[in-house]
Amino acid sequence: MEEEQLLLTRRDRDELKVLHELRRGHITQREAAEQLKLTERWIRELAGRIESQGDRGIIHGLRGRPSTHKIAEKIAKKAVTIIEREYADFGPTLASEYLARDHKITVSRETVRQ
């Protein structure tokens, strides 16, 4: 049977260690909550996840996935090209407004700034 490798942060490893102690019955839910500075309710949730998913339950379900707010690479390249060509001396707010108005490309001011 092949084992899956998990990339855990230091905090994840600490939580996992405490939750294994909880599962073995060496500490109570209250003690685990105090050690991890979490609520008892969240400790129960994490313990349930570890019970059903194994050690992977400690990791957030969206870790490693792209953001749902990310704009397509093709659109980003097009926007950068237009900004460099036509709006190089504009600030990010004005450039994003002109992109929306003249080119129908909607990107936020912060995206343009970056």
C-alpha positions, 0 to 999 in steps of 0.5 A: 500500500502506497502512502500519500505524502502530506505537506504540513505547516508547523501549526498543522503538525502541532495540531495533529500531535495534540489530536492524536493524543486526544484520540488515544485518550491521553488528554480531554477535548478541553485540554486539547482546546486550551493547548491549541487555543481553539474552541472545544467545538472546533476540536470536535470538528477536527477530531471527526475529520481525522476519524473520517479522512485520516491525517489529511483531515487537518488540512484545509480542503481548498489548500493547493487549489487556485483562487476562484477570484483569479482572472484568466491568464489570457485576459491578464496578458491582454490587459497588461499589453493594453496598459503598457501600450496605451495607459503606461502613464495612468495610475491603477484606478484610472487604467482599470476604468479605461480598460473596462470602458474602452476594451470591456476588460474588467479587472480591479484596481489592485490587479492592475497595480500588481 
